[in-house]
Every structure is written in structure tokens, then in C-alpha cells.
Amino acid sequence: MLCCLLLQVVEYIKKQFTFLGFAKILKENKPRVIMKEKKFKKIFVEGPIAASFISDSIQKHSTQKTIGGHSIFLGQVRADVIDEKTVALIEYTSYEEMALEKMHEIRESIFAKYDLSCMHVYHSLGKVAAGEISLFVFTSSSHRKEAIEACEETVEKIKAELPVWGKEIFADETHQWKENK
Amino acid sequence: MEIQIIIFGQLTDITGSHKVQLTGISDTDELVMELNNRYPALANAKYLIAVEKQIIVKNTLLEDNNTVALLPPFAGG
């Protein structure tokens, strides 16, 4: 009887030590929190921005009942004629990491200035044919003035400050580089 | 000391490549000089320089494995 009890006590003590030991091991090998690289909101879309994507975005906002106005800007690739050659498509490239940071700054400055409910920005990368959409800026606010003004300012900032380039490719496959005016 | 240089837009027409690697360069003035030696047309090109994604306005000291980007005028949207 005493033997049994003793055994039980020994078992109990063993368990405690194991538990403590385990706890110690855990403490010493505590997984360090790995600092994640700051994740900026994605804005790039491969190829043209589809009309259905735009309409879906509009639809998604119907649940936000404090919104009274949306302003939408769509940038479309224009078939410019230069020296009798017509632009067939633009191939967009970007310094993506820097562009995402820059877009974050633009977003912050716009939200600081205007009372917006939300803002969405999408920009194409890769080939976008003439007639297709390559930029989609969408702002929403309770009253229309903010959304309209914020949208315009955002578009101007994107065109001036985002590290994005466009190779205008002609039908004969020669090219020139897009210049923003 | 190794410096990675990434090249964008019309500058890729001049360098023929999106990436260039240089060694033995300690600041951005030296970098520009070396690049102009390799690609003479670059001397007439208009671009900004970014070191680790920050646009610089004057000569900047470089560190090992820095990424320098050559950014011609932006044309987004």
C-alpha cells in the first residue's frame, strides 16, 4: 500500500519535473516573432482591367450604407497616331516595390485631406491594347464633393509620382516610350 | 562592394538590360560616371536615381549590396 502510494508520489513528482523541463525547453526555444515586411495594398493587375471587374467593385459597395457618392476614373489606352503609325498597345512596367510604397503615401495623403469612406486603385501591368482600361481609380464618400475632388487629385498624383512606364507598341512592332503630359 | 542597378523604361533601350551589376563603386557620382563609360548614350538621358527605393537629389554614399534604380520620367495611368 505504502509502496503504491510512494510510486504514485514518485510518478507525480516525475510528471512535474517533466512538465517543468518541457516548459523550460519551450521558453528557451520560444519562436521569435519574425518581423514581416510591411505589406502594402496591391494595386497591380496583369493585363487590362475588365469592365466586369469595375462593375463588381461598384456592386461590392452597396453594403456600405453611409456612402452617398462614388467617383470613378478610368484610364483607357488611346490609339495615338504618331508619324502615320498607330499605337496598337501599351506594355506597362513598374518598379513594383517602390510603386506600392509610393501608392501607400498617396493614399495616406488623400485620406488625410478628404473625408472618404474608401478608395480603390488598380493599375495594369503588361500588355493593354488600345481601347482597353489600364487605370481604375474609385473613391467613395458620404457626400459627393469629397469623392469627386479626391478622385481627381489621386489620378494626378498617380500620373506624376508612381514609378510606372509604358512602351507604346505600334502595329509594325516598333515602339516609343509614353510621356505623361 | 557590389551594387545592383535596376533599369527601367527607355533606359533599357540604351543598356539592353533590366539589371546591371557594378563593383568598386562607393557613391552615386561614381556610379553615374561608370555607367556613362559603359553606355555613352546614358549621358544624354533624363532620369532620377533611387537608392533603396528613396529618390536622391545629390551625391550619395553607397553600401554593399545596395539596390540603385534608374528611373526615367514616369508614365503611369
Interface residues (C-beta under 8 A of the other chain):
Chain A: G75 Y92 T93 S94 Y95 E97 M98 E101 H123 S134 L135 V155 I158 K159 A160 E161 L162 P163 V164 W165 G166 K167 W177 K178 E179 N180
Chain B: I6 F8 G9 Q10 D13 A50 K53 A69 L71 P72 P73 F74 A75 G76 G77
